[in-house]
Amino acid sequence: METALASWAGVCPGNWESAGKSRTGRSRKGPKWLGASLHEWAMAAIRSKGSYLHAQYQRIKPRRGHARALKAVEHSIIVAIYHMLDRHQPYHDLGADYFTRCSSPDRQAAHHLAKLRDLGYQITAEPPAA
């Protein structure tokens, strides 16, 4: 149901499919008062360091750009509002390190070692002593 609210608000990602290829499309227009409010809330959220929404913005911005990263934060805000109203619970921030906690340390180490090897470094790494 939260997707219906996000769609009504105009913050769902667009979906355009043609010839079997899915591409990003336009979001629908939502109420102007809600769009302006969500924009202000998202701008404030991305400026607050150490929050989940700031980390989400920083993660998306390099590959999608400012506008689309901001739209993703707006979508997260409207989904959080829906769940707070539906469950009668206060907002619980997941934290700035949420995305790093989601993946295993071994996977993160392999990723960073591969990046260093791509840059031309010769690396030998040992796991920490337990």
JOQUIDA-V797341 format. One line per field, one symbol per residue. ss: DSSP state (2 for helix, 1 for strand, 0 for the rest). Layout:
ss = ???
This chain:
ss = 0222222220000111110011111000000222222222222222200002222222222222022222222222222222222220000000000222220022222222222222000000000000
